[in-house]
Amino acid sequence: MACKAFFRRNAVRLGTYEFICPKDGDCPITHTYRRLCNCCRLAKCFRVGMQKDLILSEAAKEARRQTVTQNRQKRELALKTKCLDLIPASKIKHLACNSLSNLSESDRLLLGNVFNAYESTCMVIKNSQFPEFPSRKHTHLFEYLNEYSSIHKVLIEYFKIIPEFNNLSIADKICLIRNQFGVIININEAIIHRGITTNLVVSSSNVYGVHITNRILKSIERIIPFTHDPILLKLLLIIVAFCSGNYRNRNDTGMDQICNDTLSIYYAQNIYVELLWKYILSHS
């Protein structure tokens, strides 16, 4: 039994149960011998700073569960009633086709919001400033990343329009974007710049080398068939952004930092995973 679980179960019994030590309170409490004496183990818990008054009662636990349920219901209601209305509805007429008729009204609204959010951020900057990426053949990594940085900043603005992402703490937002940087770059680049250009091949070869470039190009080729769908990859971007794991092959522990509000992140990801699943089923 873990120390926290042991303390929660036994600290509340003080006053109603007598803990007796067979060795006059001098038992060694180690990982191997911790189960031999509950009395000394509980005493050690108090010595290291555990506090009985911080243990929630059953009533407090139930109150917390009710609060979580109420907050979840409020968020669901907000999703049903709040429309971002970022661009004219005429822009998403092709989303309201017969194939989506079996989706609920809230699902169709959420799909429209996702589409509008991406079009008003990433596609606007693409059409106005980055009709082609990269705009020239790069030979240095910092030049290549500097050109992409503006696109990536707008992608972050897209995520910030998503209510579940925007409600997270700054630390969790940074952790998610940092951990999924490489994955979301490939997906986003395939959406806004369909196809593989000469500038991309040459720049990637100069910056990353032939081996990594071949992997990048194969990744883009796998994504291209899905770029003709108006919503699928935009949903996938959100789902990937809510992945708390780190997909990069690095040894530094800082890249494996666990987010603070993992429950909210998991809940948010489930919303869009379920929406993507319904969307795919509506086209099958």
ZAMARGU-4260 file (C-alpha; in steps of 0.2 Angstrom, whole numbers, plus 5000, padded with zeros to 4 digits):
<rodrens>
0) 5000/5000/5000 | 5007/5017/4995 | 5011/5029/5010 | 4997/5041/5005 | 4984/5028/5004
5) 4990/5020/5021 | 4989/5037/5029 | 4972/5041/5023 | 4965/5024/5029 | 4973/5025/5046
10) 4974/5043/5051 | 4955/5044/5052 | 4955/5029/5064 | 4964/5039/5078 | 4954/5040/5093
15) 4943/5025/5088 | 4956/5012/5086 | 4972/5009/5097 | 4988/5007/5087 | 5000/4996/5097
20) 5019/4994/5093 | 5027/4978/5098 | 5044/4986/5101 | 5040/5002/5111 | 5039/5013/5095
25) 5056/5009/5088 | 5052/4999/5073 | 5062/5002/5057 | 5050/5009/5043 | 5058/5004/5027
30) 5051/4999/5010 | 5054/4981/5015 | 5048/4981/5033 | 5034/4995/5032 | 5020/4983/5034
35) 5026/4975/5051 | 5020/4989/5062 | 5006/5001/5058 | 5009/5011/5074 | 5027/5016/5069
40) 5022/5018/5051 | 5008/5030/5055 | 5020/5040/5067 | 5033/5042/5053 | 5019/5049/5042
45) 5016/5062/5055 | 5034/5066/5057 | 5037/5069/5038 | 5023/5082/5038 | 5007/5073/5033
50) 4992/5081/5041 | 4976/5072/5046 | 4965/5088/5044 | 4969/5088/5025 | 4960/5071/5022
55) 4943/5074/5014 | 4928/5067/5023 | 4916/5057/5013 | 4904/5072/5012 | 4918/5083/5006
60) 4922/5070/4992 | 4904/5069/4987 | 4904/5088/4986 | 4919/5089/4975 | 4912/5076/4964
65) 4896/5086/4962 | 4906/5101/4958 | 4916/5092/4945 | 4899/5086/4937 | 4892/5103/4938
70) 4907/5111/4929 | 4907/5098/4916 | 4888/5101/4913 | 4892/5119/4911 | 4906/5116/4899
75) 4894/5105/4888 | 4881/5118/4889 | 4893/5131/4883 | 4898/5120/4868 | 4880/5119/4863
80) 4876/5137/4864 | 4892/5146/4860 | 4896/5149/4842 | 4912/5158/4838 | 4905/5165/4822
85) 4922/5170/4816 | 4918/5171/4797 | 4902/5171/4787 | 4891/5155/4788 | 4892/5154/4769
90) 4910/5149/4770 | 4905/5132/4779 | 4890/5127/4768 | 4899/5112/4762 | 4900/5106/4780
95) 4881/5106/4781 | 4879/5092/4768 | 4867/5078/4769 | 4881/5067/4776 | 4881/5076/4792
100) 4862/5075/4795 | 4864/5061/4807 | 4875/5072/4819 | 4867/5081/4833 | 4865/5100/4832
105) 4879/5103/4845 | 4891/5092/4835 | 4888/5101/4819 | 4890/5118/4828 | 4906/5112/4835
110) 4912/5106/4818 | 4908/5123/4811 | 4917/5132/4825 | 4933/5121/4822 | 4932/5125/4804
115) 4929/5144/4806 | 4943/5145/4819 | 4956/5137/4807 | 4950/5147/4792 | 4951/5164/4802
120) 4969/5161/4808 | 4980/5149/4799 | 4972/5150/4781 | 4971/5169/4782 | 4989/5171/4786
125) 4993/5158/4773 | 4983/5167/4759 | 4990/5184/4764 | 5008/5181/4768 | 5013/5163/4765
130) 5006/5157/4748 | 5021/5145/4747 | 5032/5138/4761 | 5047/5139/4761 | 5047/5154/4750
135) 5065/5150/4745 | 5078/5137/4747 | 5086/5138/4764 | 5103/5132/4769 | 5103/5136/4788
140) 5091/5129/4801 | 5089/5146/4809 | 5083/5154/4793 | 5071/5139/4790 | 5063/5140/4807
145) 5062/5159/4807 | 5051/5158/4791 | 5040/5145/4799 | 5039/5154/4816 | 5026/5166/4810
150) 5015/5151/4804 | 5017/5142/4820 | 5012/5158/4830 | 4996/5158/4820 | 4993/5140/4823
155) 4995/5143/4842 | 4981/5157/4840 | 4970/5143/4832 | 4972/5132/4847 | 4969/5147/4859
160) 4952/5149/4851 | 4947/5132/4856 | 4939/5135/4873 | 4946/5119/4882 | 4964/5124/4877
165) 4962/5142/4881 | 4956/5138/4898 | 4972/5128/4903 | 4986/5136/4913 | 5000/5145/4903
170) 5012/5131/4909 | 5001/5117/4902 | 4998/5126/4886 | 5017/5128/4884 | 5020/5110/4889
175) 5007/5103/4876 | 5013/5114/4862 | 5032/5110/4865 | 5029/5092/4866 | 5019/5090/4850
180) 5029/5103/4840 | 5036/5091/4827 | 5019/5082/4824 | 5008/5097/4823 | 5020/5105/4811
185) 5019/5091/4798 | 5000/5090/4799 | 4997/5109/4798 | 5010/5111/4784 | 5000/5098/4774
190) 4984/5107/4777 | 4990/5125/4772 | 5002/5120/4758 | 4996/5105/4749 | 5009/5095/4740
195) 5028/5094/4740 | 5038/5109/4733 | 5056/5110/4727 | 5059/5123/4740 | 5053/5111/4753
200) 5064/5097/4747 | 5080/5107/4745 | 5078/5116/4761 | 5074/5101/4772 | 5089/5092/4764
205) 5101/5106/4768 | 5094/5108/4785 | 5091/5091/4791 | 5100/5079/4779 | 5093/5067/4767
210) 5088/5053/4779 | 5077/5064/4790 | 5070/5073/4774 | 5065/5057/4767 | 5055/5053/4783
215) 5047/5070/4782 | 5042/5068/4764 | 5034/5051/4767 | 5025/5058/4782 | 5018/5072/4771
220) 5013/5060/4757 | 5003/5050/4770 | 4994/5065/4775 | 4990/5073/4758 | 4975/5061/4754
225) 4966/5068/4769 | 4969/5087/4765 | 4954/5087/4753 | 4942/5085/4768 | 4937/5102/4775
230) 4937/5097/4794 | 4946/5080/4797 | 4964/5086/4799 | 4959/5102/4808 | 4951/5091/4821
235) 4966/5079/4822 | 4977/5095/4825 | 4967/5098/4841 | 4967/5080/4847 | 4986/5079/4844
240) 4988/5096/4854 | 4979/5088/4869 | 4991/5073/4869 | 5001/5075/4886 | 5015/5063/4880
245) 5031/5067/4871 | 5033/5060/4854 | 5051/5066/4852 | 5066/5055/4854 | 5075/5064/4867
250) 5084/5060/4883 | 5082/5076/4893 | 5069/5073/4907 | 5062/5091/4905 | 5054/5086/4889
255) 5044/5073/4899 | 5036/5085/4910 | 5019/5080/4916 | 5005/5093/4914 | 4997/5100/4929
260) 4979/5098/4925 | 4979/5081/4916 | 4961/5077/4919 | 4955/5093/4910 | 4967/5089/4896
265) 4961/5071/4895 | 4942/5077/4895 | 4945/5090/4882 | 4954/5077/4870 | 4940/5065/4873
270) 4927/5078/4866 | 4936/5080/4850 | 4941/5061/4848 | 4922/5057/4850 | 4918/5071/4838
275) 4931/5065/4825 | 4924/5047/4827 | 4906/5053/4824 | 4912/5064/4809 | 4921/5049/4801
280) 4905/5038/4804 | 4894/5051/4796 | 4905/5049/4780 | 4905/5030/4780
</rodrens>
